Amino acid sequence: TATQANHDHLFRITSATKVHVSYAAERNIRSCRERCGAAGLFEENRLSLYASQCPGMITAEGDNQVALIKVARQMLMQQGYEPLHREKITAACLDDPRTLVGLLRERERRLLQELRRAMLPAKLPGRDLFELWNENINLAIETATAHASRLAAESFSIRVERLSADDPLIDLFRLFAYQEIAPHLGYFLAEGLITNNQVKKHRHAIDSPQAALSLWQAAPAAFQ
């Protein structure tokens, strides 16, 4: 039976997925075109065509920014959304998929707490709710973006948990998770979730699974 809670849940999941996938497509297509040099501009290679279609994906069926704002509001109001519990992060085990997902979960939880605290003055007399929401709109978008990133990583990790320790898909997950974390290293460091040394070694952490995946691509039979 359709309920408002189900509707809110489905909207949040589909909107977060659409935002994450369309932004990732735009970013990765641009990266592929740049790495192809002039050949990436040739019409027969289609990269320029794909790149020109990305803005349409980002805007179609609800602009990403608008969708993120609504997702943040649902999270704030707990409409079809369950708040996350505090994660126990073991900083020494950042190559563990569960720890990597835990970092993304903890960032989402803390950002939502920050957004909730920022909106508390709306209960005071004389404070305009719409004005206060606009003052914190960037925090709301960041919170919803963190939520989309966490959902993608969790979905990936569910598949990884059923694999053997030497499966190359685990390296692919690590690469994905490291890339999701990379733009927010300063946040994780400031919050005490990772160490200075881990920030310095993050580039190497990204390169390691890339090297393993390149080896698997060159000789996939060795991993079968």
C-alpha positions as CSV (number, residue, x, y, z in Angstrom):
1,T,0.0,0.0,0.0
2,A,1.4,3.4,-1.0
3,T,1.9,5.7,2.0
4,Q,3.5,9.1,2.4
5,A,6.4,7.6,4.1
6,N,7.0,5.2,1.2
7,H,6.7,8.1,-1.3
8,D,9.2,10.1,0.7
9,H,11.6,7.2,0.9
10,L,11.4,6.4,-2.8
11,F,11.8,10.1,-3.8
12,R,14.9,10.4,-1.6
13,I,16.6,7.2,-2.9
14,T,15.8,7.9,-6.6
15,S,16.8,11.6,-6.4
16,A,20.0,10.8,-4.6
17,T,20.8,8.1,-7.2
18,K,20.0,10.4,-10.1
19,V,22.2,13.2,-8.6
20,H,25.1,11.0,-7.9
21,V,25.1,9.2,-11.3
22,S,24.6,12.3,-13.4
23,Y,27.3,14.3,-11.7
24,A,29.7,11.3,-11.9
25,A,28.9,10.9,-15.6
26,E,29.7,14.5,-16.3
27,R,32.9,14.4,-14.3
28,N,34.2,11.1,-15.8
29,I,33.2,11.9,-19.4
30,R,35.1,15.2,-19.1
31,S,38.1,13.4,-17.6
32,C,38.1,10.8,-20.5
33,R,37.9,13.5,-23.1
34,E,40.8,15.4,-21.6
35,R,42.9,12.3,-21.4
36,C,42.3,11.6,-25.1
37,G,43.8,14.9,-26.1
38,A,42.6,16.3,-29.5
39,A,41.2,12.9,-30.4
40,G,38.6,13.3,-27.7
41,L,37.1,16.2,-29.7
42,F,36.6,14.1,-32.9
43,E,32.9,13.5,-33.6
44,E,33.4,9.8,-34.3
45,N,34.7,9.2,-30.8
46,R,31.5,10.6,-29.3
47,L,33.0,11.9,-26.1
48,S,32.1,15.5,-27.0
49,L,28.6,14.4,-27.8
50,Y,28.3,12.6,-24.5
51,A,29.7,15.7,-22.7
52,S,27.1,18.0,-24.4
53,Q,24.3,15.7,-23.1
54,C,25.4,15.8,-19.5
55,P,23.7,19.1,-18.7
56,G,20.5,17.7,-19.9
57,M,20.8,14.7,-17.6
58,I,21.6,17.0,-14.7
59,T,18.5,19.1,-15.3
60,A,16.0,16.5,-16.6
61,E,13.3,15.2,-14.2
62,G,14.2,17.8,-11.7
63,D,17.4,19.9,-11.5
64,N,20.0,18.3,-9.3
65,Q,20.3,21.3,-7.0
66,V,16.6,21.4,-6.4
67,A,16.4,17.7,-5.8
68,L,19.3,17.9,-3.3
69,I,17.5,20.7,-1.4
70,K,14.3,18.6,-1.2
71,V,16.3,15.6,0.0
72,A,18.0,17.7,2.7
73,R,14.6,18.9,3.9
74,Q,13.3,15.3,4.1
75,M,16.4,14.3,6.0
76,L,16.0,17.3,8.4
77,M,12.3,16.5,8.9
78,Q,12.9,12.7,9.1
79,Q,10.4,12.2,6.3
80,G,11.1,8.7,5.1
81,Y,14.6,9.0,6.5
82,E,16.1,7.2,9.6
83,P,18.9,9.2,11.3
84,L,22.3,7.4,11.4
85,H,24.0,6.2,14.5
86,R,27.5,7.3,15.5
87,E,30.2,5.3,13.7
88,K,33.2,3.8,15.5
89,I,36.0,4.7,13.0
90,T,39.2,2.7,13.2
91,A,41.6,5.1,11.6
92,A,44.3,2.5,11.3
93,C,42.2,0.4,8.9
94,L,41.3,2.7,6.1
95,D,41.7,-0.1,3.6
96,D,38.8,-1.9,5.2
97,P,35.6,-1.4,3.1
98,R,33.5,-1.1,6.3
99,T,35.7,1.6,7.6
100,L,35.5,3.5,4.3
101,V,31.7,3.3,4.3
102,G,31.8,4.3,8.0
103,L,33.6,7.5,7.2
104,L,30.9,8.5,4.7
105,R,28.2,7.6,7.1
106,E,29.7,9.7,9.9
107,R,30.2,12.7,7.6
108,E,26.5,12.5,6.7
109,R,25.5,12.2,10.3
110,R,27.6,15.2,11.4
111,L,26.5,17.4,8.6
112,L,22.9,16.7,9.3
113,Q,23.4,17.5,13.0
114,E,25.1,20.8,11.9
115,L,22.1,21.6,9.7
116,R,19.7,20.8,12.5
117,R,21.5,23.1,14.9
118,A,21.6,25.8,12.3
119,M,17.8,25.7,11.8
120,L,17.0,25.7,15.5
121,P,16.6,29.6,15.6
122,A,13.5,29.1,13.3
123,K,11.6,28.3,16.5
124,L,12.3,31.7,18.0
125,P,9.8,34.5,17.7
126,G,10.5,36.9,14.8
127,R,12.7,34.5,12.8
128,D,11.7,33.9,9.3
129,L,11.9,30.1,8.4
130,F,12.4,30.7,4.7
131,E,15.1,33.3,5.3
132,L,16.9,31.0,7.7
133,W,16.7,28.1,5.3
134,N,18.2,30.2,2.5
135,E,21.1,31.2,4.8
136,N,21.9,27.5,5.3
137,I,21.1,26.3,1.8
138,N,24.8,25.4,0.9
139,L,25.0,23.3,4.1
140,A,21.7,21.6,3.1
141,I,23.0,20.8,-0.4
142,E,26.3,19.5,1.1
143,T,24.3,17.3,3.5
144,A,22.2,15.8,0.8
145,T,25.3,15.3,-1.4
146,A,27.0,13.4,1.4
147,H,23.9,11.3,1.7
148,A,24.0,10.4,-2.0
149,S,27.6,9.5,-1.7
150,R,27.0,7.3,1.3
151,L,24.1,5.4,-0.4
152,A,26.3,4.7,-3.5
153,A,29.1,3.4,-1.3
154,E,26.8,1.2,0.8
155,S,25.2,-0.3,-2.2
156,F,28.6,-1.2,-3.6
157,S,29.9,-2.5,-0.3
158,I,26.9,-4.9,0.1
159,R,28.2,-6.7,-3.1
160,V,31.8,-6.6,-1.9
161,E,31.0,-8.2,1.4
162,R,30.1,-11.4,-0.3
163,L,33.4,-11.7,-2.2
164,S,36.6,-13.5,-1.4
165,A,39.5,-11.3,-0.1
166,D,41.4,-11.5,-3.3
167,D,38.6,-10.5,-5.6
168,P,39.6,-7.5,-7.8
169,L,36.2,-6.0,-7.3
170,I,37.3,-5.2,-3.7
171,D,40.1,-3.0,-5.2
172,L,37.5,-1.3,-7.4
173,F,35.4,-0.6,-4.4
174,R,38.4,0.9,-2.5
175,L,39.2,3.1,-5.5
176,F,35.6,4.3,-5.6
177,A,35.5,5.0,-1.9
178,Y,38.9,6.8,-1.9
179,Q,37.7,9.0,-4.7
180,E,34.5,9.8,-2.8
181,I,36.5,10.7,0.3
182,A,39.2,12.7,-1.5
183,P,37.4,16.0,-1.8
184,H,36.6,16.0,1.9
185,L,40.0,15.1,3.4
186,G,40.1,18.5,5.2
187,Y,36.7,17.8,6.8
188,F,37.7,14.3,8.0
189,L,41.0,15.7,9.4
190,A,39.3,18.6,11.1
191,E,36.8,16.2,12.7
192,G,39.5,13.9,14.0
193,L,38.3,11.0,11.8
194,I,41.6,10.5,10.0
195,T,45.3,11.5,10.7
196,N,47.7,13.9,9.1
197,N,49.7,10.9,7.8
198,Q,46.6,9.4,6.2
199,V,45.9,12.7,4.4
200,K,49.5,12.7,3.1
201,K,49.2,9.1,1.9
202,H,45.8,9.4,0.3
203,R,47.2,9.8,-3.2
204,H,49.2,6.6,-2.8
205,A,46.1,4.9,-1.4
206,I,44.3,5.8,-4.7
207,D,47.2,4.6,-6.8
208,S,47.5,1.2,-5.2
209,P,44.1,-0.2,-6.2
210,Q,44.5,1.4,-9.6
211,A,47.8,-0.6,-10.1
212,A,46.1,-3.8,-9.0
213,L,43.2,-3.2,-11.4
214,S,45.6,-2.5,-14.2
215,L,47.4,-5.8,-13.5
216,W,44.0,-7.6,-13.5
217,Q,43.1,-6.0,-16.8
218,A,46.4,-7.1,-18.4
219,A,46.1,-10.7,-17.2
220,P,42.5,-11.4,-16.0
221,A,43.0,-15.2,-16.2
222,A,45.4,-15.0,-13.3
223,F,42.5,-13.8,-11.1
224,Q,40.0,-16.4,-12.2
